[in-house]
């Protein structure tokens, strides 16, 4: 059974990170690229939100007695295959895990246009993931 206290804590961390991004994200990628402090807030909070989602996904699989795959992308795909989250959302989060790895290992190589697009267009995926897990945990 999934630890509801841990689930709530991680969901709160994801929501907080998303809020922090939305609070500072400028309307265009050029403004993001020009402001180091804003870039750092956005990237750090994207990383935190993605990392918490990865941890939630792995925790869910382990608590349900399923094998936890070795790659972050596969963890999300497995949740989609098991019907825990929609397959479409699982695929988008699998792709997002690649961005998480880029931030973790090659921060200097980030494309600020891409970072801005992710922060502008994909934060709802993280929130939807949390909502789908929370809904399943309270059944």
QUIHU-V991916 format. One record per residue. N is the residue number from 1. RES is the residue in three letters. SS is DSSP state (2 for helix, 1 for strand, 0 for the rest). OMEGA is omega in whole degrees, 0 to 359 (999 if undefined). BURIAL is + if it has 24 or more other ideal C-beta (glycine too) atoms within 12 Angstrom, else -. Layout:
BEGIN
n: (N,N)
res: (RES,RES)
ss: (SS,SS)
omega: (OMEGA,OMEGA)
burial: (BURIAL,BURIAL)
END
This chain:
BEGIN
n: (1,2,3,4,5,6,7,8,9,10,11,12,13,14,15,16,17,18,19,20,21,22,23,24,25,26,27,28,29,30,31,32,33,34,35,36,37,38,39,40,41,42,43,44,45,46,47,48,49,50,51,52,53,54,55,56,57,58,59,60,61,62,63,64,65,66,67,68,69,70,71,72,73,74,75,76,77,78,79,80,81,82,83,84,85,86,87,88,89,90,91,92,93,94,95,96,97,98,99,100,101,102,103,104,105,106,107,108,109,110,111,112,113,114,115,116,117,118,119,120,121,122,123,124,125,126,127,128,129,130,131,132,133,134,135,136,137,138,139)
res: (UNK,UNK,UNK,UNK,UNK,UNK,UNK,UNK,UNK,UNK,UNK,UNK,UNK,UNK,UNK,UNK,UNK,UNK,UNK,UNK,UNK,UNK,UNK,UNK,UNK,UNK,UNK,UNK,UNK,UNK,UNK,UNK,UNK,UNK,UNK,UNK,UNK,UNK,UNK,UNK,UNK,UNK,UNK,UNK,UNK,UNK,UNK,UNK,UNK,UNK,UNK,UNK,UNK,UNK,UNK,UNK,UNK,UNK,UNK,UNK,UNK,UNK,UNK,UNK,UNK,UNK,UNK,UNK,UNK,UNK,UNK,UNK,UNK,UNK,UNK,UNK,UNK,UNK,UNK,UNK,UNK,UNK,UNK,UNK,UNK,UNK,UNK,UNK,UNK,UNK,UNK,UNK,UNK,UNK,UNK,UNK,UNK,UNK,UNK,UNK,UNK,UNK,UNK,UNK,UNK,UNK,UNK,UNK,UNK,UNK,UNK,UNK,UNK,UNK,UNK,UNK,UNK,UNK,UNK,UNK,UNK,UNK,UNK,UNK,UNK,UNK,UNK,UNK,UNK,UNK,UNK,UNK,UNK,UNK,UNK,UNK,UNK,UNK,UNK)
ss: (0,0,0,2,2,2,2,2,2,2,2,2,2,2,2,2,2,2,2,2,2,2,2,2,0,0,0,0,2,2,2,2,2,2,0,2,2,2,2,2,2,2,2,2,2,2,2,2,2,2,2,2,2,2,2,2,2,2,2,2,2,2,2,0,0,0,0,0,0,0,0,2,2,2,2,2,2,2,2,2,2,0,0,0,0,0,2,2,2,2,2,2,2,2,2,2,2,2,2,2,2,2,2,2,2,0,2,2,2,0,0,2,2,2,2,2,2,2,2,2,2,0,2,2,2,2,2,2,2,2,2,2,2,2,2,2,2,0,0)
omega: (182,179,186,178,177,179,181,180,181,177,178,179,178,181,178,179,178,178,179,179,182,179,187,187,177,184,181,185,179,178,176,181,184,187,184,182,179,177,182,178,182,184,179,182,171,179,181,181,179,180,178,177,176,180,177,182,181,179,181,181,182,181,178,177,179,174,176,182,183,181,179,180,182,176,179,179,180,177,177,179,182,179,179,173,180,180,181,178,179,179,179,179,174,177,180,179,174,176,178,179,177,178,184,190,184,185,182,183,183,176,187,174,179,179,180,180,178,182,181,193,189,181,179,176,180,178,177,177,179,180,181,178,180,180,180,181,183,176,999)
burial: (-,+,-,-,-,-,+,-,-,+,+,-,+,+,+,-,+,+,-,+,+,-,-,+,+,+,-,-,+,-,-,+,-,-,-,-,-,+,+,-,+,+,+,+,+,+,+,+,+,+,+,+,+,+,+,+,+,+,+,+,+,-,-,-,-,-,-,-,-,-,-,+,+,+,+,+,+,+,+,+,-,-,-,+,+,+,-,-,+,+,-,+,+,+,-,+,+,+,+,+,-,+,+,-,-,-,-,-,-,+,-,+,-,+,+,+,-,+,+,+,-,+,+,+,+,+,+,+,+,+,+,+,+,+,-,+,+,-,-)
END
